[in-house]
Amino acid sequence: MLRIRPLEESDSLQTLTALLHRAYAQLGAMGLPYTAVNQSVETTRRRTAGGHCLLAWIDQELVGTITVHPPLLGSFCQPFREPDAAVLMQLAVEPH
């Protein structure tokens, strides 16, 4: 059964980073430079800390994630700076 819950302090950021790498591997192979292709655990920590990270689990397996950020005032993308914006980052689903 699928269960979705917020990231908890006890969750492994290494496991989350590995999921992001697997989910973005095909895009990386196509030459697309998404951060999640090869981001470090520290980058995962920073990106999840800046928003509300949700994890999707089936039994004990992490199968998905998304992080919702408030407006990103320093973003080059004008819609991301709008006061009522929600920016979705690190959307990933286990490829298998």
CYANA upper distance limits for C-alpha pairs under 8 A (distance plus 0.5 A):
  1 MET  CA     58 ILE  CA      6.09
  1 MET  CA     59 ASP  CA      7.15
  2 LEU  CA     56 ALA  CA      7.21
  2 LEU  CA     57 TRP  CA      6.17
  2 LEU  CA     58 ILE  CA      5.30
  2 LEU  CA     59 ASP  CA      7.93
  3 ARG  CA     56 ALA  CA      6.16
  3 ARG  CA     57 TRP  CA      5.64
  3 ARG  CA     58 ILE  CA      6.88
  4 ILE  CA     54 LEU  CA      7.14
  4 ILE  CA     55 LEU  CA      6.05
  4 ILE  CA     56 ALA  CA      4.90
  4 ILE  CA     57 TRP  CA      6.78
  5 ARG  CA     54 LEU  CA      6.02
  5 ARG  CA     55 LEU  CA      6.01
  5 ARG  CA     56 ALA  CA      7.18
  6 PRO  CA     52 HIS  CA      7.76
  6 PRO  CA     53 CYS  CA      6.25
  6 PRO  CA     54 LEU  CA      4.83
  6 PRO  CA     55 LEU  CA      6.47
  7 LEU  CA     11 ASP  CA      7.09
  7 LEU  CA     52 HIS  CA      8.46
  7 LEU  CA     53 CYS  CA      6.04
  7 LEU  CA     54 LEU  CA      6.11
  7 LEU  CA     55 LEU  CA      6.57
 12 SER  CA     16 LEU  CA      6.94
 13 LEU  CA     17 THR  CA      6.41
 13 LEU  CA     41 VAL  CA      6.69
 13 LEU  CA     44 THR  CA      7.36
 13 LEU  CA     45 ARG  CA      7.37
 14 GLN  CA     18 ALA  CA      6.61
 14 GLN  CA     41 VAL  CA      6.47
 15 THR  CA     19 LEU  CA      6.79
 15 THR  CA     62 LEU  CA      8.39
 16 LEU  CA     20 LEU  CA      6.86
 16 LEU  CA     44 THR  CA      8.28
 16 LEU  CA     62 LEU  CA      8.11
 17 THR  CA     21 HIS  CA      6.74
 17 THR  CA     36 ALA  CA      8.35
 17 THR  CA     39 GLN  CA      7.81
 17 THR  CA     40 SER  CA      7.69
 17 THR  CA     41 VAL  CA      6.47
 17 THR  CA     44 THR  CA      6.81
 18 ALA  CA     22 ARG  CA      6.76
 19 LEU  CA     23 ALA  CA      6.56
 19 LEU  CA     62 LEU  CA      8.14
 19 LEU  CA     63 VAL  CA      8.04
 19 LEU  CA     64 GLY  CA      8.14
 19 LEU  CA     92 ALA  CA      7.86
 19 LEU  CA     93 VAL  CA      8.19
 19 LEU  CA     94 GLU  CA      6.94
 20 LEU  CA     24 TYR  CA      6.58
 20 LEU  CA     36 ALA  CA      6.08
 20 LEU  CA     37 VAL  CA      7.49
 20 LEU  CA     90 GLN  CA      7.75
 20 LEU  CA     92 ALA  CA      6.49
 21 HIS  CA     25 ALA  CA      6.28
 21 HIS  CA     36 ALA  CA      6.47
 21 HIS  CA     37 VAL  CA      5.59
 21 HIS  CA     38 ASN  CA      6.48
 21 HIS  CA     39 GLN  CA      8.15
 22 ARG  CA     37 VAL  CA      8.41
 22 ARG  CA     94 GLU  CA      7.52
 22 ARG  CA     95 PRO  CA      7.34
 23 ALA  CA     92 ALA  CA      6.13
 23 ALA  CA     93 VAL  CA      6.46
 23 ALA  CA     94 GLU  CA      6.28
 23 ALA  CA     95 PRO  CA      6.13
 24 TYR  CA     28 GLY  CA      6.70
 24 TYR  CA     34 TYR  CA      8.08
 24 TYR  CA     36 ALA  CA      6.74
 24 TYR  CA     37 VAL  CA      5.56
 24 TYR  CA     92 ALA  CA      8.06
 25 ALA  CA     29 ALA  CA      6.64
 25 ALA  CA     37 VAL  CA      6.35
 26 GLN  CA     30 MET  CA      6.91
 27 LEU  CA     31 GLY  CA      7.13
 27 LEU  CA     32 LEU  CA      5.99
 27 LEU  CA     33 PRO  CA      8.39
 27 LEU  CA     34 TYR  CA      8.16
 27 LEU  CA     37 VAL  CA      8.02
 28 GLY  CA     32 LEU  CA      5.66
 28 GLY  CA     33 PRO  CA      6.82
 28 GLY  CA     34 TYR  CA      7.61
 28 GLY  CA     37 VAL  CA      6.13
 33 PRO  CA     37 VAL  CA      7.59
 35 THR  CA     39 GLN  CA      6.18
 36 ALA  CA     90 GLN  CA      7.35
 39 GLN  CA     43 THR  CA      6.44
 39 GLN  CA     44 THR  CA      7.47
 40 SER  CA     44 THR  CA      6.95
 41 VAL  CA     45 ARG  CA      6.67
 42 GLU  CA     46 ARG  CA      6.70
 43 THR  CA     47 ARG  CA      6.53
 44 THR  CA     48 THR  CA      6.51
 45 ARG  CA     49 ALA  CA      6.51
 46 ARG  CA     50 GLY  CA      6.91
 47 ARG  CA     51 GLY  CA      7.60
 47 ARG  CA     67 THR  CA      8.35
 48 THR  CA     52 HIS  CA      7.21
 48 THR  CA     53 CYS  CA      6.12
 48 THR  CA     67 THR  CA      6.77
 49 ALA  CA     53 CYS  CA      8.44
 50 GLY  CA     69 HIS  CA      7.00
 51 GLY  CA     67 THR  CA      6.49
 51 GLY  CA     68 VAL  CA      5.84
 51 GLY  CA     69 HIS  CA      4.74
 51 GLY  CA     70 PRO  CA      7.25
 52 HIS  CA     67 THR  CA      5.85
 52 HIS  CA     68 VAL  CA      5.59
 52 HIS  CA     69 HIS  CA      6.90
 53 CYS  CA     65 THR  CA      7.62
 53 CYS  CA     66 ILE  CA      6.29
 53 CYS  CA     67 THR  CA      4.58
 53 CYS  CA     68 VAL  CA      6.86
 54 LEU  CA     65 THR  CA      6.06
 54 LEU  CA     66 ILE  CA      5.98
 54 LEU  CA     67 THR  CA      6.65
 55 LEU  CA     62 LEU  CA      7.52
 55 LEU  CA     63 VAL  CA      8.24
 55 LEU  CA     64 GLY  CA      6.30
 55 LEU  CA     65 THR  CA      5.02
 55 LEU  CA     66 ILE  CA      7.37
 56 ALA  CA     62 LEU  CA      6.48
 56 ALA  CA     63 VAL  CA      6.05
 56 ALA  CA     64 GLY  CA      5.19
 56 ALA  CA     65 THR  CA      6.41
 57 TRP  CA     61 GLU  CA      5.98
 57 TRP  CA     62 LEU  CA      5.11
 57 TRP  CA     63 VAL  CA      5.95
 57 TRP  CA     64 GLY  CA      7.48
 58 ILE  CA     62 LEU  CA      7.16
 58 ILE  CA     63 VAL  CA      7.18
 62 LEU  CA     94 GLU  CA      8.30
 63 VAL  CA     93 VAL  CA      6.21
 63 VAL  CA     94 GLU  CA      5.30
 64 GLY  CA     91 LEU  CA      8.03
 64 GLY  CA     92 ALA  CA      5.84
 64 GLY  CA     93 VAL  CA      4.74
 64 GLY  CA     94 GLU  CA      6.44
 65 THR  CA     90 GLN  CA      7.35
 65 THR  CA     91 LEU  CA      6.11
 65 THR  CA     92 ALA  CA      5.81
 65 THR  CA     93 VAL  CA      7.17
 66 ILE  CA     88 LEU  CA      7.33
 66 ILE  CA     89 MET  CA      6.63
 66 ILE  CA     90 GLN  CA      5.77
 66 ILE  CA     91 LEU  CA      4.80
 66 ILE  CA     92 ALA  CA      7.04
 67 THR  CA     88 LEU  CA      6.32
 67 THR  CA     89 MET  CA      5.63
 67 THR  CA     90 GLN  CA      6.35
 67 THR  CA     91 LEU  CA      7.40
 68 VAL  CA     86 ALA  CA      6.91
 68 VAL  CA     87 VAL  CA      6.18
 68 VAL  CA     88 LEU  CA      5.22
 68 VAL  CA     89 MET  CA      6.81
 69 HIS  CA     86 ALA  CA      6.21
 69 HIS  CA     87 VAL  CA      5.45
 69 HIS  CA     88 LEU  CA      6.81
 69 HIS  CA     89 MET  CA      7.93
 70 PRO  CA     85 ALA  CA      6.95
 70 PRO  CA     86 ALA  CA      5.62
 70 PRO  CA     87 VAL  CA      6.78
 71 PRO  CA     80 PHE  CA      6.02
 71 PRO  CA     81 ARG  CA      5.54
 71 PRO  CA     82 GLU  CA      6.67
 71 PRO  CA     83 PRO  CA      6.58
 71 PRO  CA     84 ASP  CA      7.54
 71 PRO  CA     85 ALA  CA      5.67
 71 PRO  CA     86 ALA  CA      6.43
 71 PRO  CA     87 VAL  CA      7.07
 72 LEU  CA     80 PHE  CA      6.05
 72 LEU  CA     81 ARG  CA      5.64
 72 LEU  CA     87 VAL  CA      8.12
 73 LEU  CA     80 PHE  CA      7.81
 73 LEU  CA     81 ARG  CA      5.26
 73 LEU  CA     82 GLU  CA      8.43
 74 GLY  CA     81 ARG  CA      7.77
 75 SER  CA     80 PHE  CA      6.95
 75 SER  CA     81 ARG  CA      6.95
 77 CYS  CA     81 ARG  CA      7.52
 78 GLN  CA     82 GLU  CA      7.38
 79 PRO  CA     85 ALA  CA      7.54
 80 PHE  CA     85 ALA  CA      6.48
 80 PHE  CA     86 ALA  CA      7.84
 80 PHE  CA     87 VAL  CA      6.82
 81 ARG  CA     85 ALA  CA      7.36
